[in-house]
Structure formats: C-alpha cells, structure tokens
Amino acid sequence: MVTQVEKNNQSASRQNIFSETFRFCGEPARFMRANLFVIWIVILFLFWMFTPIQGIPYPSEVLAAFQRMFASEANDTSNLVYNTWTTLKLNIVGLFFASVVSLLIAYFSVLPILQPLNQILQWFRYLPIVAFNLVFLSIFTIGWSMKVAMLSTGMAFFLITSMTAEIAQIPKLKYELARVLNYGDFKVFWTVVLRPTLPAMIDIVAQSAAMGWVMIVAIETFNRTEGGIGAAIYSYSSTNQKAEVYVYLIIIGIIAILEDQFFYWLKRILFPYTTISERA
C-alpha cells in the first residue's frame, strides 16, 4: 500500500513539475518538455482550423491542393515532387559551396594580409543579392549555374561574418600560451584556431541554412528556369492560389526541421566531446 508520505512526495513532485514550466529559466523534465511541444502544436493547429484571418486557407483546402499538386505529371513544372527536389538540390549545392568558401576565407583571415578582404566581404552582406544579377548573368548566363552562384555568394557573406566573429572570440592568452610552448605557426593554427572552433562552425552553417531558404525563393522568382519552389510560389501567388502556396511553406518547414536534425547529429558524430561540455 502507498503510504501517506509517498502520496505527499508524489503530489509535491507533480507540483514541482508544473511550477517549473512557469518559472523563469525553469528546467522541466524531458517528458514534460515533450508534452509542452505537443500542446503547442495542437494549439497552433486549432488556431489554423478556426482562424478568422481570411488570408490563411483552411487545412482541408491545403490538403486538397497537396493532392492535386502531387498527382500532376512528373515532368510538369507544377508537380510537387519535381519542384521540391529542384529547390532542395539547389539548397544543398549552394550551402556546400558557400560553407567551403566561407571557411577558407574566415580561417585564413588570421593572416593580416587577408583581413581587409575579409572585412570588405562582410560589408557586402548589406547588399541585396539581386544587385549581382548582371555580374552572374554575364558569367554563367541564366539557368542552374547562375542560381547556384547567386545562392552561394549571398549565403557566403553572412557565413563569413559569423565565422570570423567566432574566431575573433578566441582569447589572446591562448595564442601567447602556444608561443610560450614554442608551437610553430601551423601548430598554433591547428590547436588554437581550427580544432576548437570547428564544432561552432557547424552550428553557424546550420543557422545560415535558414537564410538560404529565404534567398532561394527570391532567386527562383527572378530566375524561373527549371521551376522550383520559389518559381511555383510566385506563380501561385500571382493567381491568388493561397492553398498551393501554403503547401510549399509547410514543405519548407519540414525540410528545415530535417536539416536542423542533420546538423545536430553531424556535430555529435564528428565532435562527440561537445556533448560533455553541453551537459556540464
């Protein structure tokens, strides 16, 4: 039989779990956090079902639009799978090139001769990517290559800024300690700069991936060759087909969640020691 003391302990435990959800910087249990996530999903879905906002289509309308778009011919530019794959491919290739170029520029900015170039590229992030349309058009002509170049360049400006800021946070004391230990330039670069900051660079790339989706819609709207989500959203928006637009917005959200999880596990596979510091 459960004693009165055990009942009191269980009641206090339930009250503590409930109070943690409303306390500043509270730490509810993992099970409670999962329940809170589900609760908010239900609340948002109910708001969507009964929303008084005229510009938001109802879930039934979005579902019907999804079925129509999925059932269209595979080679049709209105086909859901075709447009999603076209844009996803552009996102992956653009993010890869932007990440590689940005890492090289950010890490080599520890050389004083390259620091001015690094700063100039950071200033370019204030310019809209469409400002470079004529430059890319003259180099690549309109099409796939131009879209990859525009996306990679636009993302690189922001990646370089964030990556350089991460490197700048390294305490000067670490450089001085490495010099005291008679480390050469390459060993200083490896032990002080490169190895400790690589896990943070993965986080920066993951955060900037969201910026890539914003740019993709603008790029594919300007360059609608080969279709894609951006081109489809522009086409449906111009004819006031709101349900079809929301289908693609939901798809972008699903892909974004999967991308976040990919980078989450990539960081833990490549740098498992980071989980120890996070728990600490």
ABEGO torsion letter per residue (X at the ends): XBBAAAAAAAAAAAAAAAAAAABBGBBBBAAAAAAAAAAAAAAAAAAAAABABAABBBAAAAAAAAAAAAABBAABAABAAAAAAAAAAAAAAAAAAAAAAAAAAAAAAABAAAAAAAAAAAAAAABBAAAAAAAAAAAAEBEAAAAAAAAAAAAAAAAAAAAAAAAAABBAAAAAAAAAAGBBAAAAAAAAAAAAAAAAAAAAAAAAAAAAAAAAAAAAAABABGEEAAAAAAAAAAAGBAAAAAAAAAAAAAAAAAAAAAAAAAAAAABAAAAAAAAX
